[in-house]
Amino acid sequence: MRHDWVFDVLSDLLSYATRNGLPRLASKVSETIDEARSEIAGAGDDPDDQPTLPPKGGTMH
């Protein structure tokens, strides 16, 4: 199952928080992206089923 959409949503939320002066939210979203990256990367055994993970740190845009 592909999880790429999750990273798109989280990235949009991170960008929103950053643009609108919400640093605590931005920090939490960044932590959530890292957690999602770790959990999703370890969830599947089928290499064809692995999502394209966003780069570590920063925004995806």
PDB file with SEQRES, HELIX, SHEET and CRYST1 records, atoms N, CA, C and O in Angstrom:
SEQRES   1 A   61  MET ARG HIS ASP TRP VAL PHE ASP VAL LEU SER ASP LEU          
SEQRES   2 A   61  LEU SER TYR ALA THR ARG ASN GLY LEU PRO ARG LEU ALA          
SEQRES   3 A   61  SER LYS VAL SER GLU THR ILE ASP GLU ALA ARG SER GLU          
SEQRES   4 A   61  ILE ALA GLY ALA GLY ASP ASP PRO ASP ASP GLN PRO THR          
SEQRES   5 A   61  LEU PRO PRO LYS GLY GLY THR MET HIS                          
HELIX    1 AA1 ASP A    4  ARG A   19  1                                  16    
HELIX    2 AA2 PRO A   23  ALA A   41  1                                  19    
HELIX    3 AA3 PRO A   47  ASP A   49  5                                   3    
CRYST1    1.000    1.000    1.000  90.00  90.00  90.00 P 1           1          
ATOM      1  N   MET A   1       0.849  -1.190   0.000  1.00  0.00           N  
ATOM      2  CA  MET A   1       0.000   0.000   0.000  1.00  0.00           C  
ATOM      3  C   MET A   1       0.887   1.244   0.000  1.00  0.00           C  
ATOM      4  O   MET A   1       1.851   1.338   0.759  1.00  0.00           O  
ATOM      5  N   ARG A   2       0.547   2.172  -0.849  1.00  0.00           N  
ATOM      6  CA  ARG A   2       1.329   3.389  -0.956  1.00  0.00           C  
ATOM      7  C   ARG A   2       0.895   4.392   0.099  1.00  0.00           C  
ATOM      8  O   ARG A   2      -0.296   4.568   0.352  1.00  0.00           O  
ATOM      9  N   HIS A   3       1.871   5.044   0.707  1.00  0.00           N  
ATOM     10  CA  HIS A   3       1.599   6.027   1.757  1.00  0.00           C  
ATOM     11  C   HIS A   3       2.084   7.420   1.360  1.00  0.00           C  
ATOM     12  O   HIS A   3       2.141   8.321   2.198  1.00  0.00           O  
ATOM     13  N   ASP A   4       2.428   7.596   0.106  1.00  0.00           N  
ATOM     14  CA  ASP A   4       3.001   8.869  -0.333  1.00  0.00           C  
ATOM     15  C   ASP A   4       2.099  10.057  -0.009  1.00  0.00           C  
ATOM     16  O   ASP A   4       2.596  11.135   0.316  1.00  0.00           O  
ATOM     17  N   TRP A   5       0.794   9.878  -0.092  1.00  0.00           N  
ATOM     18  CA  TRP A   5      -0.147  10.972   0.143  1.00  0.00           C  
ATOM     19  C   TRP A   5      -0.010  11.527   1.560  1.00  0.00           C  
ATOM     20  O   TRP A   5      -0.237  12.716   1.788  1.00  0.00           O  
ATOM     21  N   VAL A   6       0.360  10.668   2.511  1.00  0.00           N  
ATOM     22  CA  VAL A   6       0.514  11.117   3.895  1.00  0.00           C  
ATOM     23  C   VAL A   6       1.604  12.182   3.973  1.00  0.00           C  
ATOM     24  O   VAL A   6       1.455  13.192   4.661  1.00  0.00           O  
ATOM     25  N   PHE A   7       2.694  11.942   3.262  1.00  0.00           N  
ATOM     26  CA  PHE A   7       3.796  12.894   3.279  1.00  0.00           C  
ATOM     27  C   PHE A   7       3.411  14.196   2.574  1.00  0.00           C  
ATOM     28  O   PHE A   7       3.870  15.270   2.965  1.00  0.00           O  
ATOM     29  N   ASP A   8       2.581  14.107   1.550  1.00  0.00           N  
ATOM     30  CA  ASP A   8       2.101  15.322   0.884  1.00  0.00           C  
ATOM     31  C   ASP A   8       1.282  16.181   1.849  1.00  0.00           C  
ATOM     32  O   ASP A   8       1.466  17.396   1.921  1.00  0.00           O  
ATOM     33  N   VAL A   9       0.384  15.539   2.583  1.00  0.00           N  
ATOM     34  CA  VAL A   9      -0.469  16.260   3.531  1.00  0.00           C  
ATOM     35  C   VAL A   9       0.368  16.873   4.649  1.00  0.00           C  
ATOM     36  O   VAL A   9       0.202  18.045   4.989  1.00  0.00           O  
ATOM     37  N   LEU A  10       1.266  16.074   5.218  1.00  0.00           N  
ATOM     38  CA  LEU A  10       2.103  16.584   6.303  1.00  0.00           C  
ATOM     39  C   LEU A  10       3.012  17.714   5.827  1.00  0.00           C  
ATOM     40  O   LEU A  10       3.236  18.682   6.554  1.00  0.00           O  
ATOM     41  N   SER A  11       3.529  17.595   4.624  1.00  0.00           N  
ATOM     42  CA  SER A  11       4.376  18.643   4.072  1.00  0.00           C  
ATOM     43  C   SER A  11       3.597  19.942   3.886  1.00  0.00           C  
ATOM     44  O   SER A  11       4.106  21.026   4.172  1.00  0.00           O  
ATOM     45  N   ASP A  12       2.360  19.824   3.405  1.00  0.00           N  
ATOM     46  CA  ASP A  12       1.514  21.013   3.258  1.00  0.00           C  
ATOM     47  C   ASP A  12       1.248  21.661   4.620  1.00  0.00           C  
ATOM     48  O   ASP A  12       1.292  22.884   4.751  1.00  0.00           O  
ATOM     49  N   LEU A  13       0.976  20.839   5.622  1.00  0.00           N  
ATOM     50  CA  LEU A  13       0.724  21.365   6.963  1.00  0.00           C  
ATOM     51  C   LEU A  13       1.981  22.033   7.528  1.00  0.00           C  
ATOM     52  O   LEU A  13       1.889  23.076   8.174  1.00  0.00           O  
ATOM     53  N   LEU A  14       3.142  21.442   7.291  1.00  0.00           N  
ATOM     54  CA  LEU A  14       4.397  22.033   7.738  1.00  0.00           C  
ATOM     55  C   LEU A  14       4.626  23.388   7.070  1.00  0.00           C  
ATOM     56  O   LEU A  14       5.023  24.350   7.727  1.00  0.00           O  
ATOM     57  N   SER A  15       4.376  23.458   5.778  1.00  0.00           N  
ATOM     58  CA  SER A  15       4.527  24.728   5.060  1.00  0.00           C  
ATOM     59  C   SER A  15       3.565  25.784   5.593  1.00  0.00           C  
ATOM     60  O   SER A  15       3.947  26.940   5.772  1.00  0.00           O  
ATOM     61  N   TYR A  16       2.318  25.389   5.848  1.00  0.00           N  
ATOM     62  CA  TYR A  16       1.330  26.303   6.387  1.00  0.00           C  
ATOM     63  C   TYR A  16       1.767  26.847   7.748  1.00  0.00           C  
ATOM     64  O   TYR A  16       1.717  28.052   7.997  1.00  0.00           O  
ATOM     65  N   ALA A  17       2.192  25.938   8.617  1.00  0.00           N  
ATOM     66  CA  ALA A  17       2.611  26.348   9.962  1.00  0.00           C  
ATOM     67  C   ALA A  17       3.804  27.299   9.891  1.00  0.00           C  
ATOM     68  O   ALA A  17       3.855  28.285  10.626  1.00  0.00           O  
ATOM     69  N   THR A  18       4.743  27.015   9.030  1.00  0.00           N  
ATOM     70  CA  THR A  18       5.936  27.851   8.888  1.00  0.00           C  
ATOM     71  C   THR A  18       5.578  29.238   8.357  1.00  0.00           C  
ATOM     72  O   THR A  18       6.053  30.248   8.876  1.00  0.00           O  
ATOM     73  N   ARG A  19       4.745  29.282   7.329  1.00  0.00           N  
ATOM     74  CA  ARG A  19       4.339  30.564   6.725  1.00  0.00           C  
ATOM     75  C   ARG A  19       3.502  31.425   7.657  1.00  0.00           C  
ATOM     76  O   ARG A  19       3.499  32.651   7.544  1.00  0.00           O  
ATOM     77  N   ASN A  20       2.797  30.786   8.573  1.00  0.00           N  
ATOM     78  CA  ASN A  20       1.854  31.519   9.411  1.00  0.00           C  
ATOM     79  C   ASN A  20       2.309  31.689  10.849  1.00  0.00           C  
ATOM     80  O   ASN A  20       1.496  31.934  11.740  1.00  0.00           O  
ATOM     81  N   GLY A  21       3.602  31.560  11.075  1.00  0.00           N  
ATOM     82  CA  GLY A  21       4.162  31.842  12.385  1.00  0.00           C  
ATOM     83  C   GLY A  21       3.699  30.900  13.488  1.00  0.00           C  
ATOM     84  O   GLY A  21       3.424  31.333  14.606  1.00  0.00           O  
ATOM     85  N   LEU A  22       3.613  29.623  13.174  1.00  0.00           N  
ATOM     86  CA  LEU A  22       3.201  28.616  14.145  1.00  0.00           C  
ATOM     87  C   LEU A  22       4.367  27.642  14.387  1.00  0.00           C  
ATOM     88  O   LEU A  22       4.312  26.487  13.966  1.00  0.00           O  
ATOM     89  N   PRO A  23       5.410  28.111  15.060  1.00  0.00           N  
ATOM     90  CA  PRO A  23       6.625  27.303  15.192  1.00  0.00           C  
ATOM     91  C   PRO A  23       6.451  26.010  15.991  1.00  0.00           C  
ATOM     92  O   PRO A  23       7.103  25.011  15.685  1.00  0.00           O  
ATOM     93  N   ARG A  24       5.595  26.008  16.996  1.00  0.00           N  
ATOM     94  CA  ARG A  24       5.396  24.755  17.758  1.00  0.00           C  
ATOM     95  C   ARG A  24       4.694  23.710  16.909  1.00  0.00           C  
ATOM     96  O   ARG A  24       5.043  22.530  16.949  1.00  0.00           O  
ATOM     97  N   LEU A  25       3.702  24.146  16.140  1.00  0.00           N  
ATOM     98  CA  LEU A  25       3.026  23.224  15.238  1.00  0.00           C  
ATOM     99  C   LEU A  25       4.005  22.706  14.189  1.00  0.00           C  
ATOM    100  O   LEU A  25       4.038  21.509  13.900  1.00  0.00           O  
ATOM    101  N   ALA A  26       4.800  23.608  13.622  1.00  0.00           N  
ATOM    102  CA  ALA A  26       5.790  23.206  12.618  1.00  0.00           C  
ATOM    103  C   ALA A  26       6.749  22.167  13.191  1.00  0.00           C  
ATOM    104  O   ALA A  26       7.100  21.203  12.511  1.00  0.00           O  
ATOM    105  N   SER A  27       7.166  22.358  14.424  1.00  0.00           N  
ATOM    106  CA  SER A  27       8.075  21.405  15.067  1.00  0.00           C  
ATOM    107  C   SER A  27       7.421  20.038  15.238  1.00  0.00           C  
ATOM    108  O   SER A  27       8.037  19.007  14.966  1.00  0.00           O  
ATOM    109  N   LYS A  28       6.177  20.037  15.687  1.00  0.00           N  
ATOM    110  CA  LYS A  28       5.451  18.774  15.881  1.00  0.00           C  
ATOM    111  C   LYS A  28       5.213  18.059  14.555  1.00  0.00           C  
ATOM    112  O   LYS A  28       5.331  16.836  14.474  1.00  0.00           O  
ATOM    113  N   VAL A  29       4.882  18.816  13.527  1.00  0.00           N  
ATOM    114  CA  VAL A  29       4.655  18.210  12.216  1.00  0.00           C  
ATOM    115  C   VAL A  29       5.957  17.620  11.683  1.00  0.00           C  
ATOM    116  O   VAL A  29       5.958  16.540  11.093  1.00  0.00           O  
ATOM    117  N   SER A  30       7.054  18.323  11.890  1.00  0.00           N  
ATOM    118  CA  SER A  30       8.359  17.811  11.469  1.00  0.00           C  
ATOM    119  C   SER A  30       8.676  16.495  12.186  1.00  0.00           C  
ATOM    120  O   SER A  30       9.173  15.552  11.571  1.00  0.00           O  
ATOM    121  N   GLU A  31       8.388  16.441  13.474  1.00  0.00           N  
ATOM    122  CA  GLU A  31       8.576  15.197  14.233  1.00  0.00           C  
ATOM    123  C   GLU A  31       7.675  14.093  13.689  1.00  0.00           C  
ATOM    124  O   GLU A  31       8.080  12.934  13.597  1.00  0.00           O  
ATOM    125  N   THR A  32       6.460  14.464  13.332  1.00  0.00           N  
ATOM    126  CA  THR A  32       5.512  13.488  12.796  1.00  0.00           C  
ATOM    127  C   THR A  32       5.989  12.937  11.459  1.00  0.00           C  
ATOM    128  O   THR A  32       5.849  11.743  11.193  1.00  0.00           O  
ATOM    129  N   ILE A  33       6.548  13.794  10.624  1.00  0.00           N  
ATOM    130  CA  ILE A  33       7.103  13.344   9.342  1.00  0.00           C  
ATOM    131  C   ILE A  33       8.223  12.338   9.586  1.00  0.00           C  
ATOM    132  O   ILE A  33       8.282  11.301   8.926  1.00  0.00           O  
ATOM    133  N   ASP A  34       9.108  12.640  10.529  1.00  0.00           N  
ATOM    134  CA  ASP A  34      10.196  11.716  10.855  1.00  0.00           C  
ATOM    135  C   ASP A  34       9.654  10.382  11.363  1.00  0.00           C  
ATOM    136  O   ASP A  34      10.145   9.321  10.977  1.00  0.00           O  
ATOM    137  N   GLU A  35       8.647  10.438  12.223  1.00  0.00           N  
ATOM    138  CA  GLU A  35       8.058   9.215  12.768  1.00  0.00           C  
ATOM    139  C   GLU A  35       7.378   8.402  11.672  1.00  0.00           C  
ATOM    140  O   GLU A  35       7.527   7.181  11.619  1.00  0.00           O  
ATOM    141  N   ALA A  36       6.639   9.070  10.805  1.00  0.00           N  
ATOM    142  CA  ALA A  36       5.974   8.382   9.696  1.00  0.00           C  
ATOM    143  C   ALA A  36       7.006   7.738   8.779  1.00  0.00           C  
ATOM    144  O   ALA A  36       6.825   6.605   8.333  1.00  0.00           O  
ATOM    145  N   ARG A  37       8.084   8.457   8.499  1.00  0.00           N  
ATOM    146  CA  ARG A  37       9.150   7.919   7.649  1.00  0.00           C  
ATOM    147  C   ARG A  37       9.690   6.620   8.249  1.00  0.00           C  
ATOM    148  O   ARG A  37       9.841   5.622   7.544  1.00  0.00           O  
ATOM    149  N   SER A  38       9.978   6.638   9.545  1.00  0.00           N  
ATOM    150  CA  SER A  38      10.533   5.461  10.223  1.00  0.00           C  
ATOM    151  C   SER A  38       9.543   4.308  10.240  1.00  0.00           C  
ATOM    152  O   SER A  38       9.892   3.172   9.918  1.00  0.00           O  
ATOM    153  N   GLU A  39       8.322   4.603  10.613  1.00  0.00           N  
ATOM    154  CA  GLU A  39       7.331   3.538  10.748  1.00  0.00           C  
ATOM    155  C   GLU A  39       6.965   2.920   9.407  1.00  0.00           C  
ATOM    156  O   GLU A  39       6.867   1.698   9.289  1.00  0.00           O  
ATOM    157  N   ILE A  40       6.765   3.753   8.404  1.00  0.00           N  
ATOM    158  CA  ILE A  40       6.386   3.244   7.086  1.00  0.00           C  
ATOM    159  C   ILE A  40       7.535   2.474   6.454  1.00  0.00           C  
ATOM    160  O   ILE A  40       7.312   1.451   5.806  1.00  0.00           O  
ATOM    161  N   ALA A  41       8.754   2.949   6.632  1.00  0.00           N  
ATOM    162  CA  ALA A  41       9.917   2.262   6.055  1.00  0.00           C  
ATOM    163  C   ALA A  41      10.071   0.863   6.635  1.00  0.00           C  
ATOM    164  O   ALA A  41      10.530  -0.044   5.941  1.00  0.00           O  
ATOM    165  N   GLY A  42       9.698   0.675   7.891  1.00  0.00           N  
ATOM    166  CA  GLY A  42       9.838  -0.630   8.520  1.00  0.00           C  
ATOM    167  C   GLY A  42       8.603  -1.496   8.430  1.00  0.00           C  
ATOM    168  O   GLY A  42       8.610  -2.622   8.927  1.00  0.00           O  
ATOM    169  N   ALA A  43       7.528  -1.000   7.803  1.00  0.00           N  
ATOM    170  CA  ALA A  43       6.251  -1.707   7.806  1.00  0.00           C  
ATOM    171  C   ALA A  43       6.150  -2.805   6.755  1.00  0.00           C  
ATOM    172  O   ALA A  43       5.449  -3.793   6.973  1.00  0.00           O  
ATOM    173  N   GLY A  44       6.825  -2.660   5.632  1.00  0.00           N  
ATOM    174  CA  GLY A  44       6.626  -3.623   4.544  1.00  0.00           C  
ATOM    175  C   GLY A  44       7.864  -4.428   4.239  1.00  0.00           C  
ATOM    176  O   GLY A  44       8.991  -3.961   4.403  1.00  0.00           O  
ATOM    177  N   ASP A  45       7.636  -5.635   3.798  1.00  0.00           N  
ATOM    178  CA  ASP A  45       8.745  -6.496   3.398  1.00  0.00           C  
ATOM    179  C   ASP A  45       8.913  -6.548   1.889  1.00  0.00           C  
ATOM    180  O   ASP A  45       9.949  -6.990   1.393  1.00  0.00           O  
ATOM    181  N   ASP A  46       7.904  -6.100   1.159  1.00  0.00           N  
ATOM    182  CA  ASP A  46       7.929  -6.125  -0.295  1.00  0.00           C  
ATOM    183  C   ASP A  46       8.551  -4.832  -0.808  1.00  0.00           C  
ATOM    184  O   ASP A  46       7.969  -3.763  -0.621  1.00  0.00           O  
ATOM    185  N   PRO A  47       9.722  -4.898  -1.452  1.00  0.00           N  
ATOM    186  CA  PRO A  47      10.381  -3.675  -1.929  1.00  0.00           C  
ATOM    187  C   PRO A  47       9.537  -2.878  -2.915  1.00  0.00           C  
ATOM    188  O   PRO A  47       9.681  -1.658  -2.997  1.00  0.00           O  
ATOM    189  N   ASP A  48       8.652  -3.545  -3.669  1.00  0.00           N  
ATOM    190  CA  ASP A  48       7.794  -2.836  -4.617  1.00  0.00           C  
ATOM    191  C   ASP A  48       6.672  -2.094  -3.918  1.00  0.00           C  
ATOM    192  O   ASP A  48       5.996  -1.265  -4.528  1.00  0.00           O  
ATOM    193  N   ASP A  49       6.468  -2.385  -2.640  1.00  0.00           N  
ATOM    194  CA  ASP A  49       5.390  -1.790  -1.872  1.00  0.00           C  
ATOM    195  C   ASP A  49       5.868  -0.617  -1.018  1.00  0.00           C  
ATOM    196  O   ASP A  49       5.072  -0.027  -0.286  1.00  0.00           O  
ATOM    197  N   GLN A  50       7.139  -0.271  -1.098  1.00  0.00           N  
ATOM    198  CA  GLN A  50       7.704   0.785  -0.259  1.00  0.00           C  
ATOM    199  C   GLN A  50       7.414   2.153  -0.853  1.00  0.00           C  
ATOM    200  O   GLN A  50       7.523   2.337  -2.066  1.00  0.00           O  
ATOM    201  N   PRO A  51       7.045   3.119  -0.009  1.00  0.00           N  
ATOM    202  CA  PRO A  51       6.791   4.475  -0.502  1.00  0.00           C  
ATOM    203  C   PRO A  51       8.090   5.189  -0.832  1.00  0.00           C  
ATOM    204  O   PRO A  51       9.165   4.808  -0.368  1.00  0.00           O  
ATOM    205  N   THR A  52       7.972   6.219  -1.632  1.00  0.00           N  
ATOM    206  CA  THR A  52       9.091   7.110  -1.842  1.00  0.00           C  
ATOM    207  C   THR A  52       9.114   8.052  -0.654  1.00  0.00           C  
ATOM    208  O   THR A  52       8.199   8.859  -0.487  1.00  0.00           O  
ATOM    209  N   LEU A  53      10.136   7.963   0.166  1.00  0.00           N  
ATOM    210  CA  LEU A  53      10.187   8.739   1.392  1.00  0.00           C  
ATOM    211  C   LEU A  53      10.725  10.138   1.123  1.00  0.00           C  
ATOM    212  O   LEU A  53      11.608  10.317   0.284  1.00  0.00           O  
ATOM    213  N   PRO A  54      10.199  11.120   1.827  1.00  0.00           N  
ATOM    214  CA  PRO A  54      10.688  12.485   1.636  1.00  0.00           C  
ATOM    215  C   PRO A  54      12.087  12.625   2.226  1.00  0.00           C  
ATOM    216  O   PRO A  54      12.488  11.822   3.068  1.00  0.00           O  
ATOM    217  N   PRO A  55      12.823  13.628   1.795  1.00  0.00           N  
ATOM    218  CA  PRO A  55      14.148  13.842   2.360  1.00  0.00           C  
ATOM    219  C   PRO A  55      14.062  14.182   3.832  1.00  0.00           C  
ATOM    220  O   PRO A  55      13.090  14.791   4.279  1.00  0.00           O  
ATOM    221  N   LYS A  56      15.072  13.790   4.586  1.00  0.00           N  
ATOM    222  CA  LYS A  56      15.071  14.034   6.026  1.00  0.00           C  
ATOM    223  C   LYS A  56      15.296  15.521   6.298  1.00  0.00           C  
ATOM    224  O   LYS A  56      16.201  16.142   5.739  1.00  0.00           O  
ATOM    225  N   GLY A  57      14.450  16.078   7.172  1.00  0.00           N  
ATOM    226  CA  GLY A  57      14.564  17.484   7.549  1.00  0.00           C  
ATOM    227  C   GLY A  57      14.010  18.420   6.504  1.00  0.00           C  
ATOM    228  O   GLY A  57      13.977  18.093   5.318  1.00  0.00           O  
ATOM    229  N   GLY A  58      13.576  19.574   6.939  1.00  0.00           N  
ATOM    230  CA  GLY A  58      13.080  20.594   6.010  1.00  0.00           C  
ATOM    231  C   GLY A  58      11.749  20.232   5.407  1.00  0.00           C  
ATOM    232  O   GLY A  58      11.082  19.296   5.848  1.00  0.00           O  
ATOM    233  N   THR A  59      11.372  20.979   4.400  1.00  0.00           N  
ATOM    234  CA  THR A  59      10.101  20.743   3.740  1.00  0.00           C  
ATOM    235  C   THR A  59      10.322  19.962   2.465  1.00  0.00           C  
ATOM    236  O   THR A  59      11.440  19.864   1.960  1.00  0.00           O  
ATOM    237  N   MET A  60       9.244  19.412   1.958  1.00  0.00           N  
ATOM    238  CA  MET A  60       9.331  18.602   0.750  1.00  0.00           C  
ATOM    239  C   MET A  60       9.176  19.440  -0.518  1.00  0.00           C  
ATOM    240  O   MET A  60       9.500  18.964  -1.606  1.00  0.00           O  
ATOM    241  N   HIS A  61       8.698  20.649  -0.405  1.00  0.00           N  
ATOM    242  CA  HIS A  61       8.391  21.446  -1.599  1.00  0.00           C  
ATOM    243  C   HIS A  61       9.605  22.043  -2.200  1.00  0.00           C  
ATOM    244  O   HIS A  61       9.515  22.741  -3.210  1.00  0.00           O  
TER     245      HIS A  61                                                      
END                                                                             
